[in-house]
Amino acid sequence: MDGDDAFGLVLWTTDIPALAGFLQQAGGMTLLEQHPGYASLRAGATTIALHADESYRGHPWYDALRREGAARGIGAELRVRVADVATAYATALRLGGQAVQPPYDDAGIRECQVMGPDGYLVSLWAEAGG
């Protein structure tokens, strides 16, 4: 592991292609690899790995998530810097994202929030006017 990989993030998902595509297209992340049950993306210096539930059968929440179908993203917010918030927002909605907060400006930042696959809240942001 080099210095750029000092932090990574793993997200459980019920649909690897859907979440990977959403993060790649709406969030501008780079898809590094994708296989059944696994994908990895790059956002700046951070690697985001996506794992299917089967990757963690021994996890204490495995049965509850399978049985109850709870959204995995409850309580998490993924903040992603994008080139153009309006375009990213429109792309997210086109991909089936749920509008939470349309684009707005606050303290020099333009941002919006959408609910992506598996209930992950995604904040798409850029410097206002940039």
Order of alpha helices (4+ residues) and beta strands (2+ residues): beta-alpha-beta-beta-beta-alpha-beta-alpha-beta-beta-beta
